[in-house]
Amino acid sequence: MRVPDDYDPSAFAPFAVTVDLAVFTVREGRLHVLLVERGQEPYLGACALPGGFVLPHESAGQAARRELAEETGLSERTAGALHLEQLRTYSDPDRDPRMRVVSVAYTALVPDLPEPRGGGDAAHARWVEYGTGGPLAFDHEHILADAYDRVGAKLEYTCLATAFCPHEFTLGELRQVYETVWGVELDRPNFRRKVLTTPGFVQALEGPPRRTGGRGKPAALYRAGTATTLYPPLLRPDRPGGRTT
């Protein structure tokens, strides 16, 4: 496509594009988010969401995958297989004191992973229980709150909860995802019936069941099915008209 002769790019103020990641996981029965400690100004020493500038050869999605791999210590191939979706764009002119920066935010849902490592301008990276990280740098508290709302809502009408689980999981582990994210206790028989009667939600694995500890009988193992949506939805009980079946 031909650029008009009178086009002057200097007529527009330059700005940078970054990606910010709200990465959630379930650890020890509690919802955690990946935070980094900033190793340089601005906000030196403050906690922030992982992320970074989009490089000249990258799309925003490619930058998000790269940052996810760098901060979690996973290979790019493994990180590329995790659930990552675009959240929204944050473009307030004063969100970064260095210059005009527009951020494309993503949220990622991952199974329990080893302790992360800091990358780029981050001094340290760690999993922090959601809601206990204190004030975050930039507008990252706003981004994190938006991501939490998105994840909680999508659990109602999609099969997204399986993204928090390992490749093979029990129905108890899947139920724990819902209870952890929503902060409610679900009726076990109703939850089991809902999961097993929804075509494609989970797929039973062949072989012996896995003992989960205690005196209970061994629990059957499942993996994520081929379905992507739940119909009817699995509404959280604290909502008007909510139910677990």
Protein Blocks (a to p, Z undefined) as FASTA:
>chain_A
ZZdfklcfklpccddddddddddddeehiacddddddfbdehihiacdedddddfkbcfk
lmmmmmmmmmnopafklmmmpccddfbdcfbfklpfkbccdddddddddddddddddehj
bfbdcdddehilopaehjllmmmmmmmmmmmmmmmmmcklmmmpcfbdcfklmmmmmmmm
nopacdfklmmmmmmmmghkaccdedjdddeehjbdcdddddddfbfbdcdddddfkbgh
iafZZ
